[in-house]
Amino acid sequence: MLAISRHWPEPEREYRRWHRERAGNDFALGAVQMVRVRADIWVANMVAQRGMKVGSSGPPIRYDAVERCLRAVAEHALVNKASVHMPRLGCGLAGGKWERIEPIITRTLSARDIAATVYDYENTPIS
């Protein structure tokens, strides 16, 4: 997300490196790369879409990959006693539908008593 890259350049730089070196690492659908930007803040780079545009196989978002990513984020949050803050994952250029994403957040985070805040484009919490 552009706002994060403006504030902390490390996550984007690490994501690009992770992608560039993907032949020798775990970069794949459902993978998560945790990047520490402050002592108490981590950014999760998640691989949850295939491609960048809607095509004959539908939107780029892969809901099963979103779920795998959020399970990994949940594990990290539990170990670190952290809350999770995120935009409406997969609902912008990835072409996803919020009514499919929200239940994934509920299953992976809320059901495990992990506080989760989702922000819309105006940075206002929606849940």
Phi and psi in radians as a Rosetta constraint file:
Dihedral C 1 N 2 CA 2 C 2 CIRCULARHARMONIC -1.032 0.35
Dihedral N 2 CA 2 C 2 N 3 CIRCULARHARMONIC -0.703 0.35
Dihedral C 2 N 3 CA 3 C 3 CIRCULARHARMONIC -1.067 0.35
Dihedral N 3 CA 3 C 3 N 4 CIRCULARHARMONIC -0.678 0.35
Dihedral C 3 N 4 CA 4 C 4 CIRCULARHARMONIC -1.185 0.35
Dihedral N 4 CA 4 C 4 N 5 CIRCULARHARMONIC -0.760 0.35
Dihedral C 4 N 5 CA 5 C 5 CIRCULARHARMONIC -1.085 0.35
Dihedral N 5 CA 5 C 5 N 6 CIRCULARHARMONIC -0.594 0.35
Dihedral C 5 N 6 CA 6 C 6 CIRCULARHARMONIC -1.189 0.35
Dihedral N 6 CA 6 C 6 N 7 CIRCULARHARMONIC -0.653 0.35
Dihedral C 6 N 7 CA 7 C 7 CIRCULARHARMONIC -1.442 0.35
Dihedral N 7 CA 7 C 7 N 8 CIRCULARHARMONIC -0.762 0.35
Dihedral C 7 N 8 CA 8 C 8 CIRCULARHARMONIC -2.309 0.35
Dihedral N 8 CA 8 C 8 N 9 CIRCULARHARMONIC 1.872 0.35
Dihedral C 8 N 9 CA 9 C 9 CIRCULARHARMONIC -1.293 0.35
Dihedral N 9 CA 9 C 9 N 10 CIRCULARHARMONIC -0.318 0.35
Dihedral C 9 N 10 CA 10 C 10 CIRCULARHARMONIC -1.019 0.35
Dihedral N 10 CA 10 C 10 N 11 CIRCULARHARMONIC -0.796 0.35
Dihedral C 10 N 11 CA 11 C 11 CIRCULARHARMONIC -1.039 0.35
Dihedral N 11 CA 11 C 11 N 12 CIRCULARHARMONIC -0.745 0.35
Dihedral C 11 N 12 CA 12 C 12 CIRCULARHARMONIC -1.165 0.35
Dihedral N 12 CA 12 C 12 N 13 CIRCULARHARMONIC -0.740 0.35
Dihedral C 12 N 13 CA 13 C 13 CIRCULARHARMONIC -1.064 0.35
Dihedral N 13 CA 13 C 13 N 14 CIRCULARHARMONIC -0.774 0.35
Dihedral C 13 N 14 CA 14 C 14 CIRCULARHARMONIC -1.181 0.35
Dihedral N 14 CA 14 C 14 N 15 CIRCULARHARMONIC -0.666 0.35
Dihedral C 14 N 15 CA 15 C 15 CIRCULARHARMONIC -1.071 0.35
Dihedral N 15 CA 15 C 15 N 16 CIRCULARHARMONIC -0.815 0.35
Dihedral C 15 N 16 CA 16 C 16 CIRCULARHARMONIC -1.075 0.35
Dihedral N 16 CA 16 C 16 N 17 CIRCULARHARMONIC -0.705 0.35
Dihedral C 16 N 17 CA 17 C 17 CIRCULARHARMONIC -1.147 0.35
Dihedral N 17 CA 17 C 17 N 18 CIRCULARHARMONIC -0.791 0.35
Dihedral C 17 N 18 CA 18 C 18 CIRCULARHARMONIC -0.981 0.35
Dihedral N 18 CA 18 C 18 N 19 CIRCULARHARMONIC -0.799 0.35
Dihedral C 18 N 19 CA 19 C 19 CIRCULARHARMONIC -1.164 0.35
Dihedral N 19 CA 19 C 19 N 20 CIRCULARHARMONIC -0.793 0.35
Dihedral C 19 N 20 CA 20 C 20 CIRCULARHARMONIC -1.047 0.35
Dihedral N 20 CA 20 C 20 N 21 CIRCULARHARMONIC -0.652 0.35
Dihedral C 20 N 21 CA 21 C 21 CIRCULARHARMONIC -1.713 0.35
Dihedral N 21 CA 21 C 21 N 22 CIRCULARHARMONIC 0.384 0.35
Dihedral C 21 N 22 CA 22 C 22 CIRCULARHARMONIC -1.050 0.35
Dihedral N 22 CA 22 C 22 N 23 CIRCULARHARMONIC -0.415 0.35
Dihedral C 22 N 23 CA 23 C 23 CIRCULARHARMONIC -1.115 0.35
Dihedral N 23 CA 23 C 23 N 24 CIRCULARHARMONIC -0.405 0.35
Dihedral C 23 N 24 CA 24 C 24 CIRCULARHARMONIC -2.048 0.35
Dihedral N 24 CA 24 C 24 N 25 CIRCULARHARMONIC 0.304 0.35
Dihedral C 24 N 25 CA 25 C 25 CIRCULARHARMONIC -2.462 0.35
Dihedral N 25 CA 25 C 25 N 26 CIRCULARHARMONIC -2.880 0.35
Dihedral C 25 N 26 CA 26 C 26 CIRCULARHARMONIC -1.660 0.35
Dihedral N 26 CA 26 C 26 N 27 CIRCULARHARMONIC 0.263 0.35
Dihedral C 26 N 27 CA 27 C 27 CIRCULARHARMONIC -1.086 0.35
Dihedral N 27 CA 27 C 27 N 28 CIRCULARHARMONIC 1.964 0.35
Dihedral C 27 N 28 CA 28 C 28 CIRCULARHARMONIC -2.934 0.35
Dihedral N 28 CA 28 C 28 N 29 CIRCULARHARMONIC 2.913 0.35
Dihedral C 28 N 29 CA 29 C 29 CIRCULARHARMONIC -0.924 0.35
Dihedral N 29 CA 29 C 29 N 30 CIRCULARHARMONIC 2.294 0.35
Dihedral C 29 N 30 CA 30 C 30 CIRCULARHARMONIC 1.599 0.35
Dihedral N 30 CA 30 C 30 N 31 CIRCULARHARMONIC -0.096 0.35
Dihedral C 30 N 31 CA 31 C 31 CIRCULARHARMONIC -1.484 0.35
Dihedral N 31 CA 31 C 31 N 32 CIRCULARHARMONIC 2.654 0.35
Dihedral C 31 N 32 CA 32 C 32 CIRCULARHARMONIC -2.290 0.35
Dihedral N 32 CA 32 C 32 N 33 CIRCULARHARMONIC 2.407 0.35
Dihedral C 32 N 33 CA 33 C 33 CIRCULARHARMONIC -2.053 0.35
Dihedral N 33 CA 33 C 33 N 34 CIRCULARHARMONIC 2.064 0.35
Dihedral C 33 N 34 CA 34 C 34 CIRCULARHARMONIC -1.602 0.35
Dihedral N 34 CA 34 C 34 N 35 CIRCULARHARMONIC 2.214 0.35
Dihedral C 34 N 35 CA 35 C 35 CIRCULARHARMONIC -2.120 0.35
Dihedral N 35 CA 35 C 35 N 36 CIRCULARHARMONIC 2.083 0.35
Dihedral C 35 N 36 CA 36 C 36 CIRCULARHARMONIC -1.408 0.35
Dihedral N 36 CA 36 C 36 N 37 CIRCULARHARMONIC 2.195 0.35
Dihedral C 36 N 37 CA 37 C 37 CIRCULARHARMONIC -1.965 0.35
Dihedral N 37 CA 37 C 37 N 38 CIRCULARHARMONIC -0.314 0.35
Dihedral C 37 N 38 CA 38 C 38 CIRCULARHARMONIC -2.635 0.35
Dihedral N 38 CA 38 C 38 N 39 CIRCULARHARMONIC 2.940 0.35
Dihedral C 38 N 39 CA 39 C 39 CIRCULARHARMONIC -0.975 0.35
Dihedral N 39 CA 39 C 39 N 40 CIRCULARHARMONIC -0.559 0.35
Dihedral C 39 N 40 CA 40 C 40 CIRCULARHARMONIC -2.023 0.35
Dihedral N 40 CA 40 C 40 N 41 CIRCULARHARMONIC 0.208 0.35
Dihedral C 40 N 41 CA 41 C 41 CIRCULARHARMONIC -2.324 0.35
Dihedral N 41 CA 41 C 41 N 42 CIRCULARHARMONIC 2.249 0.35
Dihedral C 41 N 42 CA 42 C 42 CIRCULARHARMONIC -2.105 0.35
Dihedral N 42 CA 42 C 42 N 43 CIRCULARHARMONIC 2.564 0.35
Dihedral C 42 N 43 CA 43 C 43 CIRCULARHARMONIC -1.963 0.35
Dihedral N 43 CA 43 C 43 N 44 CIRCULARHARMONIC 2.289 0.35
Dihedral C 43 N 44 CA 44 C 44 CIRCULARHARMONIC -1.696 0.35
Dihedral N 44 CA 44 C 44 N 45 CIRCULARHARMONIC 1.958 0.35
Dihedral C 44 N 45 CA 45 C 45 CIRCULARHARMONIC -1.473 0.35
Dihedral N 45 CA 45 C 45 N 46 CIRCULARHARMONIC 2.036 0.35
Dihedral C 45 N 46 CA 46 C 46 CIRCULARHARMONIC -2.023 0.35
Dihedral N 46 CA 46 C 46 N 47 CIRCULARHARMONIC 2.405 0.35
Dihedral C 46 N 47 CA 47 C 47 CIRCULARHARMONIC -1.758 0.35
Dihedral N 47 CA 47 C 47 N 48 CIRCULARHARMONIC 1.773 0.35
Dihedral C 47 N 48 CA 48 C 48 CIRCULARHARMONIC -2.359 0.35
Dihedral N 48 CA 48 C 48 N 49 CIRCULARHARMONIC 0.294 0.35
Dihedral C 48 N 49 CA 49 C 49 CIRCULARHARMONIC -2.534 0.35
Dihedral N 49 CA 49 C 49 N 50 CIRCULARHARMONIC 2.702 0.35
Dihedral C 49 N 50 CA 50 C 50 CIRCULARHARMONIC -1.965 0.35
Dihedral N 50 CA 50 C 50 N 51 CIRCULARHARMONIC 1.982 0.35
Dihedral C 50 N 51 CA 51 C 51 CIRCULARHARMONIC 1.436 0.35
Dihedral N 51 CA 51 C 51 N 52 CIRCULARHARMONIC -2.995 0.35
Dihedral C 51 N 52 CA 52 C 52 CIRCULARHARMONIC -2.163 0.35
Dihedral N 52 CA 52 C 52 N 53 CIRCULARHARMONIC -0.220 0.35
Dihedral C 52 N 53 CA 53 C 53 CIRCULARHARMONIC -2.262 0.35
Dihedral N 53 CA 53 C 53 N 54 CIRCULARHARMONIC 2.681 0.35
Dihedral C 53 N 54 CA 54 C 54 CIRCULARHARMONIC -1.205 0.35
Dihedral N 54 CA 54 C 54 N 55 CIRCULARHARMONIC 2.297 0.35
Dihedral C 54 N 55 CA 55 C 55 CIRCULARHARMONIC -2.369 0.35
Dihedral N 55 CA 55 C 55 N 56 CIRCULARHARMONIC -2.784 0.35
Dihedral C 55 N 56 CA 56 C 56 CIRCULARHARMONIC -1.134 0.35
Dihedral N 56 CA 56 C 56 N 57 CIRCULARHARMONIC -0.407 0.35
Dihedral C 56 N 57 CA 57 C 57 CIRCULARHARMONIC -1.638 0.35
Dihedral N 57 CA 57 C 57 N 58 CIRCULARHARMONIC 0.223 0.35
Dihedral C 57 N 58 CA 58 C 58 CIRCULARHARMONIC 1.669 0.35
Dihedral N 58 CA 58 C 58 N 59 CIRCULARHARMONIC -2.850 0.35
Dihedral C 58 N 59 CA 59 C 59 CIRCULARHARMONIC -1.235 0.35
Dihedral N 59 CA 59 C 59 N 60 CIRCULARHARMONIC 2.778 0.35
Dihedral C 59 N 60 CA 60 C 60 CIRCULARHARMONIC -1.132 0.35
Dihedral N 60 CA 60 C 60 N 61 CIRCULARHARMONIC -0.468 0.35
Dihedral C 60 N 61 CA 61 C 61 CIRCULARHARMONIC -1.054 0.35
Dihedral N 61 CA 61 C 61 N 62 CIRCULARHARMONIC 2.488 0.35
Dihedral C 61 N 62 CA 62 C 62 CIRCULARHARMONIC -2.154 0.35
Dihedral N 62 CA 62 C 62 N 63 CIRCULARHARMONIC 1.822 0.35
Dihedral C 62 N 63 CA 63 C 63 CIRCULARHARMONIC -1.069 0.35
Dihedral N 63 CA 63 C 63 N 64 CIRCULARHARMONIC -0.616 0.35
Dihedral C 63 N 64 CA 64 C 64 CIRCULARHARMONIC -1.142 0.35
Dihedral N 64 CA 64 C 64 N 65 CIRCULARHARMONIC -0.609 0.35
Dihedral C 64 N 65 CA 65 C 65 CIRCULARHARMONIC -1.221 0.35
Dihedral N 65 CA 65 C 65 N 66 CIRCULARHARMONIC -0.671 0.35
Dihedral C 65 N 66 CA 66 C 66 CIRCULARHARMONIC -1.017 0.35
Dihedral N 66 CA 66 C 66 N 67 CIRCULARHARMONIC -0.773 0.35
Dihedral C 66 N 67 CA 67 C 67 CIRCULARHARMONIC -1.119 0.35
Dihedral N 67 CA 67 C 67 N 68 CIRCULARHARMONIC -0.767 0.35
Dihedral C 67 N 68 CA 68 C 68 CIRCULARHARMONIC -1.074 0.35
Dihedral N 68 CA 68 C 68 N 69 CIRCULARHARMONIC -0.739 0.35
Dihedral C 68 N 69 CA 69 C 69 CIRCULARHARMONIC -1.084 0.35
Dihedral N 69 CA 69 C 69 N 70 CIRCULARHARMONIC -0.819 0.35
Dihedral C 69 N 70 CA 70 C 70 CIRCULARHARMONIC -1.194 0.35
Dihedral N 70 CA 70 C 70 N 71 CIRCULARHARMONIC -0.505 0.35
Dihedral C 70 N 71 CA 71 C 71 CIRCULARHARMONIC -1.098 0.35
Dihedral N 71 CA 71 C 71 N 72 CIRCULARHARMONIC -0.742 0.35
Dihedral C 71 N 72 CA 72 C 72 CIRCULARHARMONIC -1.148 0.35
Dihedral N 72 CA 72 C 72 N 73 CIRCULARHARMONIC -0.718 0.35
Dihedral C 72 N 73 CA 73 C 73 CIRCULARHARMONIC -1.088 0.35
Dihedral N 73 CA 73 C 73 N 74 CIRCULARHARMONIC -0.709 0.35
Dihedral C 73 N 74 CA 74 C 74 CIRCULARHARMONIC -1.044 0.35
Dihedral N 74 CA 74 C 74 N 75 CIRCULARHARMONIC -0.767 0.35
Dihedral C 74 N 75 CA 75 C 75 CIRCULARHARMONIC -1.050 0.35
Dihedral N 75 CA 75 C 75 N 76 CIRCULARHARMONIC -0.769 0.35
Dihedral C 75 N 76 CA 76 C 76 CIRCULARHARMONIC -1.097 0.35
Dihedral N 76 CA 76 C 76 N 77 CIRCULARHARMONIC -0.762 0.35
Dihedral C 76 N 77 CA 77 C 77 CIRCULARHARMONIC -1.105 0.35
Dihedral N 77 CA 77 C 77 N 78 CIRCULARHARMONIC -0.724 0.35
Dihedral C 77 N 78 CA 78 C 78 CIRCULARHARMONIC -1.125 0.35
Dihedral N 78 CA 78 C 78 N 79 CIRCULARHARMONIC -0.801 0.35
Dihedral C 78 N 79 CA 79 C 79 CIRCULARHARMONIC -1.071 0.35
Dihedral N 79 CA 79 C 79 N 80 CIRCULARHARMONIC -0.651 0.35
Dihedral C 79 N 80 CA 80 C 80 CIRCULARHARMONIC -1.720 0.35
Dihedral N 80 CA 80 C 80 N 81 CIRCULARHARMONIC 0.103 0.35
Dihedral C 80 N 81 CA 81 C 81 CIRCULARHARMONIC 0.889 0.35
Dihedral N 81 CA 81 C 81 N 82 CIRCULARHARMONIC 0.869 0.35
Dihedral C 81 N 82 CA 82 C 82 CIRCULARHARMONIC -1.963 0.35
Dihedral N 82 CA 82 C 82 N 83 CIRCULARHARMONIC 2.777 0.35
Dihedral C 82 N 83 CA 83 C 83 CIRCULARHARMONIC -1.682 0.35
Dihedral N 83 CA 83 C 83 N 84 CIRCULARHARMONIC 2.938 0.35
Dihedral C 83 N 84 CA 84 C 84 CIRCULARHARMONIC -2.137 0.35
Dihedral N 84 CA 84 C 84 N 85 CIRCULARHARMONIC 2.316 0.35
Dihedral C 84 N 85 CA 85 C 85 CIRCULARHARMONIC -2.200 0.35
Dihedral N 85 CA 85 C 85 N 86 CIRCULARHARMONIC 2.363 0.35
Dihedral C 85 N 86 CA 86 C 86 CIRCULARHARMONIC -2.740 0.35
Dihedral N 86 CA 86 C 86 N 87 CIRCULARHARMONIC 2.788 0.35
Dihedral C 86 N 87 CA 87 C 87 CIRCULARHARMONIC -1.367 0.35
Dihedral N 87 CA 87 C 87 N 88 CIRCULARHARMONIC -3.113 0.35
Dihedral C 87 N 88 CA 88 C 88 CIRCULARHARMONIC -1.241 0.35
Dihedral N 88 CA 88 C 88 N 89 CIRCULARHARMONIC 1.552 0.35
Dihedral C 88 N 89 CA 89 C 89 CIRCULARHARMONIC -0.915 0.35
Dihedral N 89 CA 89 C 89 N 90 CIRCULARHARMONIC 2.322 0.35
Dihedral C 89 N 90 CA 90 C 90 CIRCULARHARMONIC 1.255 0.35
Dihedral N 90 CA 90 C 90 N 91 CIRCULARHARMONIC 0.075 0.35
Dihedral C 90 N 91 CA 91 C 91 CIRCULARHARMONIC -1.779 0.35
Dihedral N 91 CA 91 C 91 N 92 CIRCULARHARMONIC -0.007 0.35
Dihedral C 91 N 92 CA 92 C 92 CIRCULARHARMONIC -1.688 0.35
Dihedral N 92 CA 92 C 92 N 93 CIRCULARHARMONIC -2.011 0.35
Dihedral C 92 N 93 CA 93 C 93 CIRCULARHARMONIC -1.110 0.35
Dihedral N 93 CA 93 C 93 N 94 CIRCULARHARMONIC -0.403 0.35
Dihedral C 93 N 94 CA 94 C 94 CIRCULARHARMONIC -1.243 0.35
Dihedral N 94 CA 94 C 94 N 95 CIRCULARHARMONIC -0.285 0.35
Dihedral C 94 N 95 CA 95 C 95 CIRCULARHARMONIC 1.412 0.35
Dihedral N 95 CA 95 C 95 N 96 CIRCULARHARMONIC 0.213 0.35
Dihedral C 95 N 96 CA 96 C 96 CIRCULARHARMONIC -1.342 0.35
Dihedral N 96 CA 96 C 96 N 97 CIRCULARHARMONIC 2.913 0.35
Dihedral C 96 N 97 CA 97 C 97 CIRCULARHARMONIC -1.923 0.35
Dihedral N 97 CA 97 C 97 N 98 CIRCULARHARMONIC 2.276 0.35
Dihedral C 97 N 98 CA 98 C 98 CIRCULARHARMONIC -1.017 0.35
Dihedral N 98 CA 98 C 98 N 99 CIRCULARHARMONIC -0.632 0.35
Dihedral C 98 N 99 CA 99 C 99 CIRCULARHARMONIC -1.140 0.35
Dihedral N 99 CA 99 C 99 N 100 CIRCULARHARMONIC -0.245 0.35
Dihedral C 99 N 100 CA 100 C 100 CIRCULARHARMONIC -1.701 0.35
Dihedral N 100 CA 100 C 100 N 101 CIRCULARHARMONIC -0.503 0.35
Dihedral C 100 N 101 CA 101 C 101 CIRCULARHARMONIC -1.366 0.35
Dihedral N 101 CA 101 C 101 N 102 CIRCULARHARMONIC -0.763 0.35
Dihedral C 101 N 102 CA 102 C 102 CIRCULARHARMONIC -0.976 0.35
Dihedral N 102 CA 102 C 102 N 103 CIRCULARHARMONIC -0.769 0.35
Dihedral C 102 N 103 CA 103 C 103 CIRCULARHARMONIC -1.114 0.35
Dihedral N 103 CA 103 C 103 N 104 CIRCULARHARMONIC -0.503 0.35
Dihedral C 103 N 104 CA 104 C 104 CIRCULARHARMONIC -1.163 0.35
Dihedral N 104 CA 104 C 104 N 105 CIRCULARHARMONIC -0.748 0.35
Dihedral C 104 N 105 CA 105 C 105 CIRCULARHARMONIC -1.091 0.35
Dihedral N 105 CA 105 C 105 N 106 CIRCULARHARMONIC -0.726 0.35
Dihedral C 105 N 106 CA 106 C 106 CIRCULARHARMONIC -1.080 0.35
Dihedral N 106 CA 106 C 106 N 107 CIRCULARHARMONIC -0.796 0.35
Dihedral C 106 N 107 CA 107 C 107 CIRCULARHARMONIC -1.163 0.35
Dihedral N 107 CA 107 C 107 N 108 CIRCULARHARMONIC -0.735 0.35
Dihedral C 107 N 108 CA 108 C 108 CIRCULARHARMONIC -1.531 0.35
Dihedral N 108 CA 108 C 108 N 109 CIRCULARHARMONIC -0.553 0.35
Dihedral C 108 N 109 CA 109 C 109 CIRCULARHARMONIC -1.979 0.35
Dihedral N 109 CA 109 C 109 N 110 CIRCULARHARMONIC -1.080 0.35
Dihedral C 109 N 110 CA 110 C 110 CIRCULARHARMONIC -1.034 0.35
Dihedral N 110 CA 110 C 110 N 111 CIRCULARHARMONIC -0.732 0.35
Dihedral C 110 N 111 CA 111 C 111 CIRCULARHARMONIC -1.147 0.35
Dihedral N 111 CA 111 C 111 N 112 CIRCULARHARMONIC -0.290 0.35
Dihedral C 111 N 112 CA 112 C 112 CIRCULARHARMONIC -1.809 0.35
Dihedral N 112 CA 112 C 112 N 113 CIRCULARHARMONIC 0.284 0.35
Dihedral C 112 N 113 CA 113 C 113 CIRCULARHARMONIC 1.043 0.35
Dihedral N 113 CA 113 C 113 N 114 CIRCULARHARMONIC 0.618 0.35
Dihedral C 113 N 114 CA 114 C 114 CIRCULARHARMONIC -1.724 0.35
Dihedral N 114 CA 114 C 114 N 115 CIRCULARHARMONIC 2.113 0.35
Dihedral C 114 N 115 CA 115 C 115 CIRCULARHARMONIC -1.132 0.35
Dihedral N 115 CA 115 C 115 N 116 CIRCULARHARMONIC 2.197 0.35
Dihedral C 115 N 116 CA 116 C 116 CIRCULARHARMONIC -2.250 0.35
Dihedral N 116 CA 116 C 116 N 117 CIRCULARHARMONIC 2.285 0.35
Dihedral C 116 N 117 CA 117 C 117 CIRCULARHARMONIC -2.099 0.35
Dihedral N 117 CA 117 C 117 N 118 CIRCULARHARMONIC 2.256 0.35
Dihedral C 117 N 118 CA 118 C 118 CIRCULARHARMONIC -1.937 0.35
Dihedral N 118 CA 118 C 118 N 119 CIRCULARHARMONIC 2.312 0.35
Dihedral C 118 N 119 CA 119 C 119 CIRCULARHARMONIC -1.911 0.35
Dihedral N 119 CA 119 C 119 N 120 CIRCULARHARMONIC 2.516 0.35
Dihedral C 119 N 120 CA 120 C 120 CIRCULARHARMONIC -1.547 0.35
Dihedral N 120 CA 120 C 120 N 121 CIRCULARHARMONIC -3.007 0.35
Dihedral C 120 N 121 CA 121 C 121 CIRCULARHARMONIC -1.168 0.35
Dihedral N 121 CA 121 C 121 N 122 CIRCULARHARMONIC -0.339 0.35
Dihedral C 121 N 122 CA 122 C 122 CIRCULARHARMONIC -1.585 0.35
Dihedral N 122 CA 122 C 122 N 123 CIRCULARHARMONIC 0.182 0.35
Dihedral C 122 N 123 CA 123 C 123 CIRCULARHARMONIC 1.106 0.35
Dihedral N 123 CA 123 C 123 N 124 CIRCULARHARMONIC 0.563 0.35
Dihedral C 123 N 124 CA 124 C 124 CIRCULARHARMONIC -1.815 0.35
Dihedral N 124 CA 124 C 124 N 125 CIRCULARHARMONIC 2.243 0.35
Dihedral C 124 N 125 CA 125 C 125 CIRCULARHARMONIC -1.056 0.35
Dihedral N 125 CA 125 C 125 N 126 CIRCULARHARMONIC 2.426 0.35
Dihedral C 125 N 126 CA 126 C 126 CIRCULARHARMONIC -2.015 0.35
Dihedral N 126 CA 126 C 126 N 127 CIRCULARHARMONIC -0.282 0.35
